[in-house]
Amino acid sequence: METLSQTVSTAIQSSDYTALTLVFTSQWQSLGQGEQRTLAAHFIKSAVASPTFFPNAFQSQTILSVITATLAHLPPIVEGAADN
């Protein structure tokens, strides 16, 4: 799980949509539901914190499936979120 979190953080910083797609389509299938929720929350929080990720991401069709998948797997409460 820690390796996937690091992969997600690195991919967000470098806008590596292929790596993110790989993590959220195949690699996270080996995780339990709770770990998937934790990784989804990590992705969303990290992506929002990045000043360049979302402006660039919305130009890529590849990343839209990742965003949709992670939003569907968020825990009921995301710490620090404005609206739960």
N, CA, C and O atoms as CSV, one atom per row, in Angstrom:
chain,resi,resn,atom,element,x,y,z
A,1,MET,N,N,0.825,-1.198,0.000
A,1,MET,CA,C,0.000,0.000,0.000
A,1,MET,C,C,0.869,1.261,0.000
A,1,MET,O,O,0.582,2.225,-0.711
A,2,GLU,N,N,1.924,1.240,0.801
A,2,GLU,CA,C,2.812,2.407,0.875
A,2,GLU,C,C,3.473,2.667,-0.475
A,2,GLU,O,O,3.655,3.818,-0.871
A,3,THR,N,N,3.829,1.597,-1.178
A,3,THR,CA,C,4.439,1.734,-2.494
A,3,THR,C,C,3.455,2.373,-3.473
A,3,THR,O,O,3.837,3.240,-4.259
A,4,LEU,N,N,2.200,1.951,-3.430
A,4,LEU,CA,C,1.200,2.532,-4.321
A,4,LEU,C,C,0.959,4.001,-3.983
A,4,LEU,O,O,0.784,4.820,-4.886
A,5,SER,N,N,0.946,4.340,-2.711
A,5,SER,CA,C,0.778,5.744,-2.314
A,5,SER,C,C,1.920,6.594,-2.859
A,5,SER,O,O,1.700,7.701,-3.350
A,6,GLN,N,N,3.129,6.075,-2.771
A,6,GLN,CA,C,4.291,6.809,-3.291
A,6,GLN,C,C,4.214,6.935,-4.805
A,6,GLN,O,O,4.543,7.981,-5.364
A,7,THR,N,N,3.780,5.866,-5.470
A,7,THR,CA,C,3.623,5.893,-6.923
A,7,THR,C,C,2.604,6.950,-7.323
A,7,THR,O,O,2.816,7.693,-8.282
A,8,VAL,N,N,1.501,7.016,-6.589
A,8,VAL,CA,C,0.459,8.010,-6.863
A,8,VAL,C,C,1.014,9.422,-6.672
A,8,VAL,O,O,0.813,10.287,-7.524
A,9,SER,N,N,1.702,9.655,-5.570
A,9,SER,CA,C,2.264,10.984,-5.298
A,9,SER,C,C,3.239,11.406,-6.388
A,9,SER,O,O,3.188,12.540,-6.864
A,10,THR,N,N,4.118,10.510,-6.779
A,10,THR,CA,C,5.103,10.802,-7.818
A,10,THR,C,C,4.419,11.062,-9.161
A,10,THR,O,O,4.791,11.981,-9.890
A,11,ALA,N,N,3.416,10.242,-9.476
A,11,ALA,CA,C,2.706,10.397,-10.749
A,11,ALA,C,C,1.937,11.711,-10.799
A,11,ALA,O,O,1.851,12.331,-11.859
A,12,ILE,N,N,1.383,12.143,-9.683
A,12,ILE,CA,C,0.674,13.424,-9.652
A,12,ILE,C,C,1.655,14.571,-9.877
A,12,ILE,O,O,1.366,15.495,-10.637
A,13,GLN,N,N,2.802,14.516,-9.225
A,13,GLN,CA,C,3.793,15.574,-9.376
A,13,GLN,C,C,4.300,15.691,-10.806
A,13,GLN,O,O,4.599,16.788,-11.279
A,14,SER,N,N,4.396,14.552,-11.492
A,14,SER,CA,C,4.940,14.572,-12.848
A,14,SER,C,C,3.852,14.472,-13.918
A,14,SER,O,O,4.160,14.378,-15.106
A,15,SER,N,N,2.584,14.491,-13.506
A,15,SER,CA,C,1.443,14.344,-14.425
A,15,SER,C,C,1.582,13.092,-15.282
A,15,SER,O,O,1.346,13.119,-16.490
A,16,ASP,N,N,1.967,12.002,-14.639
A,16,ASP,CA,C,2.131,10.711,-15.318
A,16,ASP,C,C,0.791,9.972,-15.275
A,16,ASP,O,O,0.543,9.165,-14.379
A,17,TYR,N,N,-0.057,10.258,-16.248
A,17,TYR,CA,C,-1.408,9.696,-16.272
A,17,TYR,C,C,-1.410,8.199,-16.540
A,17,TYR,O,O,-2.304,7.486,-16.085
A,18,THR,N,N,-0.424,7.725,-17.267
A,18,THR,CA,C,-0.324,6.298,-17.539
A,18,THR,C,C,-0.077,5.525,-16.250
A,18,THR,O,O,-0.690,4.480,-16.028
A,19,ALA,N,N,0.814,6.026,-15.402
A,19,ALA,CA,C,1.093,5.359,-14.126
A,19,ALA,C,C,-0.137,5.371,-13.233
A,19,ALA,O,O,-0.441,4.373,-12.579
A,20,LEU,N,N,-0.842,6.491,-13.200
A,20,LEU,CA,C,-2.056,6.576,-12.382
A,20,LEU,C,C,-3.128,5.615,-12.886
A,20,LEU,O,O,-3.812,4.967,-12.093
A,21,THR,N,N,-3.268,5.527,-14.188
A,21,THR,CA,C,-4.246,4.612,-14.763
A,21,THR,C,C,-3.903,3.171,-14.401
A,21,THR,O,O,-4.793,2.388,-14.071
A,22,LEU,N,N,-2.641,2.820,-14.460
A,22,LEU,CA,C,-2.206,1.474,-14.100
A,22,LEU,C,C,-2.518,1.168,-12.634
A,22,LEU,O,O,-3.005,0.086,-12.308
A,23,VAL,N,N,-2.237,2.120,-11.765
A,23,VAL,CA,C,-2.507,1.915,-10.330
A,23,VAL,C,C,-3.996,1.694,-10.096
A,23,VAL,O,O,-4.384,0.757,-9.397
A,24,PHE,N,N,-4.834,2.555,-10.678
A,24,PHE,CA,C,-6.259,2.525,-10.334
A,24,PHE,C,C,-7.105,1.607,-11.221
A,24,PHE,O,O,-8.313,1.504,-11.009
A,25,THR,N,N,-6.511,0.947,-12.192
A,25,THR,CA,C,-7.280,-0.026,-12.969
A,25,THR,C,C,-6.874,-1.460,-12.682
A,25,THR,O,O,-7.714,-2.358,-12.730
A,26,SER,N,N,-5.606,-1.691,-12.385
A,26,SER,CA,C,-5.204,-3.082,-12.161
A,26,SER,C,C,-4.499,-3.309,-10.828
A,26,SER,O,O,-4.807,-4.274,-10.129
A,27,GLN,N,N,-3.566,-2.444,-10.467
A,27,GLN,CA,C,-2.769,-2.701,-9.269
A,27,GLN,C,C,-3.580,-2.645,-7.983
A,27,GLN,O,O,-3.293,-3.381,-7.039
A,28,TRP,N,N,-4.583,-1.787,-7.934
A,28,TRP,CA,C,-5.301,-1.664,-6.672
A,28,TRP,C,C,-6.341,-2.752,-6.491
A,28,TRP,O,O,-6.985,-2.812,-5.444
A,29,GLN,N,N,-6.522,-3.608,-7.476
A,29,GLN,CA,C,-7.447,-4.732,-7.341
A,29,GLN,C,C,-6.989,-5.705,-6.260
A,29,GLN,O,O,-7.804,-6.444,-5.708
A,30,SER,N,N,-5.697,-5.711,-5.953
A,30,SER,CA,C,-5.158,-6.596,-4.921
A,30,SER,C,C,-5.371,-6.042,-3.510
A,30,SER,O,O,-5.110,-6.735,-2.527
A,31,LEU,N,N,-5.841,-4.808,-3.410
A,31,LEU,CA,C,-6.061,-4.180,-2.104
A,31,LEU,C,C,-7.464,-4.490,-1.593
A,31,LEU,O,O,-8.385,-4.761,-2.363
A,32,GLY,N,N,-7.593,-4.443,-0.293
A,32,GLY,CA,C,-8.910,-4.571,0.308
A,32,GLY,C,C,-9.702,-3.287,0.125
A,32,GLY,O,O,-9.155,-2.260,-0.278
A,33,GLN,N,N,-10.994,-3.353,0.423
A,33,GLN,CA,C,-11.863,-2.201,0.222
A,33,GLN,C,C,-11.404,-0.990,1.035
A,33,GLN,O,O,-11.430,0.134,0.532
A,34,GLY,N,N,-10.993,-1.199,2.261
A,34,GLY,CA,C,-10.514,-0.099,3.097
A,34,GLY,C,C,-9.250,0.536,2.544
A,34,GLY,O,O,-9.099,1.757,2.568
A,35,GLU,N,N,-8.341,-0.295,2.047
A,35,GLU,CA,C,-7.112,0.229,1.463
A,35,GLU,C,C,-7.398,0.981,0.167
A,35,GLU,O,O,-6.749,1.984,-0.128
A,36,GLN,N,N,-8.373,0.495,-0.610
A,36,GLN,CA,C,-8.760,1.216,-1.822
A,36,GLN,C,C,-9.313,2.588,-1.472
A,36,GLN,O,O,-9.008,3.571,-2.146
A,37,ARG,N,N,-10.114,2.660,-0.434
A,37,ARG,CA,C,-10.668,3.946,-0.009
A,37,ARG,C,C,-9.565,4.886,0.456
A,37,ARG,O,O,-9.588,6.078,0.148
A,38,THR,N,N,-8.604,4.354,1.193
A,38,THR,CA,C,-7.482,5.167,1.668
A,38,THR,C,C,-6.663,5.688,0.491
A,38,THR,O,O,-6.278,6.857,0.472
A,39,LEU,N,N,-6.396,4.831,-0.486
A,39,LEU,CA,C,-5.623,5.239,-1.652
A,39,LEU,C,C,-6.398,6.256,-2.489
A,39,LEU,O,O,-5.811,7.201,-3.015
A,40,ALA,N,N,-7.704,6.067,-2.612
A,40,ALA,CA,C,-8.546,7.021,-3.357
A,40,ALA,C,C,-8.508,8.390,-2.681
A,40,ALA,O,O,-8.370,9.413,-3.353
A,41,ALA,N,N,-8.629,8.410,-1.362
A,41,ALA,CA,C,-8.575,9.679,-0.626
A,41,ALA,C,C,-7.210,10.340,-0.788
A,41,ALA,O,O,-7.119,11.559,-0.934
A,42,HIS,N,N,-6.153,9.536,-0.761
A,42,HIS,CA,C,-4.796,10.070,-0.946
A,42,HIS,C,C,-4.674,10.703,-2.334
A,42,HIS,O,O,-4.114,11.791,-2.475
A,43,PHE,N,N,-5.194,10.027,-3.352
A,43,PHE,CA,C,-5.141,10.569,-4.711
A,43,PHE,C,C,-5.861,11.911,-4.792
A,43,PHE,O,O,-5.307,12.888,-5.297
A,44,ILE,N,N,-7.091,11.958,-4.298
A,44,ILE,CA,C,-7.883,13.193,-4.400
A,44,ILE,C,C,-7.216,14.332,-3.636
A,44,ILE,O,O,-7.094,15.440,-4.158
A,45,LYS,N,N,-6.786,14.070,-2.412
A,45,LYS,CA,C,-6.146,15.127,-1.610
A,45,LYS,C,C,-4.859,15.615,-2.270
A,45,LYS,O,O,-4.594,16.817,-2.299
A,46,SER,N,N,-4.060,14.694,-2.797
A,46,SER,CA,C,-2.799,15.074,-3.435
A,46,SER,C,C,-3.036,15.829,-4.745
A,46,SER,O,O,-2.343,16.800,-5.052
A,47,ALA,N,N,-4.024,15.366,-5.506
A,47,ALA,CA,C,-4.322,16.025,-6.783
A,47,ALA,C,C,-4.834,17.443,-6.563
A,47,ALA,O,O,-4.467,18.360,-7.297
A,48,VAL,N,N,-5.677,17.623,-5.558
A,48,VAL,CA,C,-6.211,18.956,-5.257
A,48,VAL,C,C,-5.097,19.875,-4.753
A,48,VAL,O,O,-5.105,21.073,-5.037
A,49,ALA,N,N,-4.152,19.325,-4.017
A,49,ALA,CA,C,-3.051,20.127,-3.474
A,49,ALA,C,C,-2.053,20.551,-4.554
A,49,ALA,O,O,-1.311,21.515,-4.368
A,50,SER,N,N,-2.033,19.842,-5.666
A,50,SER,CA,C,-1.114,20.174,-6.751
A,50,SER,C,C,-1.677,21.321,-7.581
A,50,SER,O,O,-2.811,21.236,-8.052
A,51,PRO,N,N,-0.911,22.387,-7.771
A,51,PRO,CA,C,-1.433,23.528,-8.531
A,51,PRO,C,C,-1.578,23.263,-10.035
A,51,PRO,O,O,-2.286,23.997,-10.724
A,52,THR,N,N,-0.923,22.234,-10.541
A,52,THR,CA,C,-0.955,21.991,-11.990
A,52,THR,C,C,-1.691,20.723,-12.398
A,52,THR,O,O,-1.991,20.547,-13.579
A,53,PHE,N,N,-1.988,19.838,-11.458
A,53,PHE,CA,C,-2.515,18.528,-11.851
A,53,PHE,C,C,-3.856,18.622,-12.577
A,53,PHE,O,O,-3.974,18.136,-13.702
A,54,PHE,N,N,-4.858,19.229,-11.966
A,54,PHE,CA,C,-6.185,19.233,-12.583
A,54,PHE,C,C,-6.271,20.046,-13.880
A,54,PHE,O,O,-6.926,19.592,-14.819
A,55,PRO,N,N,-5.649,21.210,-13.979
A,55,PRO,CA,C,-5.717,21.907,-15.276
A,55,PRO,C,C,-5.168,21.051,-16.428
A,55,PRO,O,O,-5.717,21.057,-17.529
A,56,ASN,N,N,-4.103,20.333,-16.165
A,56,ASN,CA,C,-3.529,19.466,-17.194
A,56,ASN,C,C,-4.338,18.185,-17.371
A,56,ASN,O,O,-4.486,17.690,-18.488
A,57,ALA,N,N,-4.857,17.653,-16.275
A,57,ALA,CA,C,-5.566,16.373,-16.314
A,57,ALA,C,C,-6.834,16.435,-17.150
A,57,ALA,O,O,-7.161,15.477,-17.850
A,58,PHE,N,N,-7.538,17.527,-17.087
A,58,PHE,CA,C,-8.795,17.622,-17.820
A,58,PHE,C,C,-8.595,17.682,-19.333
A,58,PHE,O,O,-9.563,17.653,-20.093
A,59,GLN,N,N,-7.353,17.763,-19.760
A,59,GLN,CA,C,-7.057,17.697,-21.185
A,59,GLN,C,C,-6.753,16.266,-21.621
A,59,GLN,O,O,-6.515,16.015,-22.802
A,60,SER,N,N,-6.761,15.327,-20.674
A,60,SER,CA,C,-6.440,13.934,-20.962
A,60,SER,C,C,-7.655,13.040,-20.721
A,60,SER,O,O,-8.199,13.014,-19.617
A,61,GLN,N,N,-8.073,12.319,-21.735
A,61,GLN,CA,C,-9.189,11.382,-21.585
A,61,GLN,C,C,-8.809,10.218,-20.669
A,61,GLN,O,O,-9.671,9.640,-20.008
A,62,THR,N,N,-7.533,9.879,-20.631
A,62,THR,CA,C,-7.054,8.746,-19.844
A,62,THR,C,C,-7.329,8.933,-18.364
A,62,THR,O,O,-7.760,7.993,-17.695
A,63,ILE,N,N,-7.093,10.106,-17.848
A,63,ILE,CA,C,-7.179,10.336,-16.408
A,63,ILE,C,C,-8.620,10.457,-15.922
A,63,ILE,O,O,-8.874,10.283,-14.730
A,64,LEU,N,N,-9.551,10.744,-16.794
A,64,LEU,CA,C,-10.941,10.888,-16.373
A,64,LEU,C,C,-11.487,9.610,-15.751
A,64,LEU,O,O,-12.272,9.677,-14.804
A,65,SER,N,N,-11.090,8.451,-16.260
A,65,SER,CA,C,-11.537,7.185,-15.666
A,65,SER,C,C,-10.959,6.993,-14.270
A,65,SER,O,O,-11.613,6.425,-13.395
A,66,VAL,N,N,-9.735,7.466,-14.063
A,66,VAL,CA,C,-9.110,7.386,-12.739
A,66,VAL,C,C,-9.854,8.284,-11.754
A,66,VAL,O,O,-10.154,7.867,-10.636
A,67,ILE,N,N,-10.146,9.491,-12.160
A,67,ILE,CA,C,-10.866,10.430,-11.289
A,67,ILE,C,C,-12.235,9.863,-10.926
A,67,ILE,O,O,-12.639,9.919,-9.764
A,68,THR,N,N,-12.940,9.327,-11.894
A,68,THR,CA,C,-14.255,8.739,-11.641
A,68,THR,C,C,-14.158,7.556,-10.682
A,68,THR,O,O,-14.959,7.442,-9.754
A,69,ALA,N,N,-13.184,6.678,-10.899
A,69,ALA,CA,C,-13.013,5.504,-10.035
A,69,ALA,C,C,-12.675,5.906,-8.605
A,69,ALA,O,O,-13.215,5.338,-7.655
A,70,THR,N,N,-11.788,6.880,-8.446
A,70,THR,CA,C,-11.396,7.270,-7.087
A,70,THR,C,C,-12.532,7.980,-6.361
A,70,THR,O,O,-12.713,7.782,-5.159
A,71,LEU,N,N,-13.284,8.787,-7.059
A,71,LEU,CA,C,-14.421,9.450,-6.413
A,71,LEU,C,C,-15.462,8.426,-5.943
A,71,LEU,O,O,-16.117,8.622,-4.919
A,72,ALA,N,N,-15.605,7.354,-6.690
A,72,ALA,CA,C,-16.570,6.312,-6.321
A,72,ALA,C,C,-16.100,5.469,-5.137
A,72,ALA,O,O,-16.906,4.775,-4.519
A,73,HIS,N,N,-14.818,5.521,-4.817
A,73,HIS,CA,C,-14.268,4.703,-3.742
A,73,HIS,C,C,-13.863,5.496,-2.508
A,73,HIS,O,O,-13.204,4.952,-1.622
A,74,LEU,N,N,-14.233,6.743,-2.432
A,74,LEU,CA,C,-13.858,7.537,-1.272
A,74,LEU,C,C,-14.541,7.012,-0.014
A,74,LEU,O,O,-15.662,6.507,-0.076
A,75,PRO,N,N,-13.865,7.130,1.127
A,75,PRO,CA,C,-14.522,6.766,2.381
A,75,PRO,C,C,-15.658,7.742,2.671
A,75,PRO,O,O,-15.702,8.827,2.091
A,76,PRO,N,N,-16.575,7.370,3.563
A,76,PRO,CA,C,-17.703,8.247,3.877
A,76,PRO,C,C,-17.273,9.632,4.364
A,76,PRO,O,O,-17.951,10.627,4.107
A,77,ILE,N,N,-16.145,9.682,5.066
A,77,ILE,CA,C,-15.629,10.952,5.574
A,77,ILE,C,C,-14.183,11.091,5.123
A,77,ILE,O,O,-13.359,10.215,5.386
A,78,VAL,N,N,-13.877,12.175,4.456
A,78,VAL,CA,C,-12.507,12.456,4.037
A,78,VAL,C,C,-12.013,13.604,4.902
A,78,VAL,O,O,-12.552,14.710,4.851
A,79,GLU,N,N,-10.988,13.332,5.693
A,79,GLU,CA,C,-10.451,14.330,6.601
A,79,GLU,C,C,-10.000,15.562,5.828
A,79,GLU,O,O,-9.274,15.454,4.841
A,80,GLY,N,N,-10.423,16.700,6.271
A,80,GLY,CA,C,-10.025,17.946,5.649
A,80,GLY,C,C,-10.896,18.356,4.476
A,80,GLY,O,O,-10.686,19.419,3.892
A,81,ALA,N,N,-11.871,17.530,4.125
A,81,ALA,CA,C,-12.750,17.873,3.007
A,81,ALA,C,C,-13.740,18.936,3.445
A,81,ALA,O,O,-14.162,18.967,4.601
A,82,ALA,N,N,-14.101,19.788,2.536
A,82,ALA,CA,C,-15.009,20.886,2.863
A,82,ALA,C,C,-16.442,20.394,3.005
A,82,ALA,O,O,-17.215,20.962,3.777
A,83,ASP,N,N,-16.801,19.367,2.286
A,83,ASP,CA,C,-18.170,18.890,2.299
A,83,ASP,C,C,-18.185,17.376,2.318
A,83,ASP,O,O,-17.765,16.742,1.349
A,84,ASN,N,N,-18.655,16.791,3.391
A,84,ASN,CA,C,-18.672,15.322,3.495
A,84,ASN,C,C,-20.077,14.803,3.305
A,84,ASN,O,O,-20.301,13.594,3.357
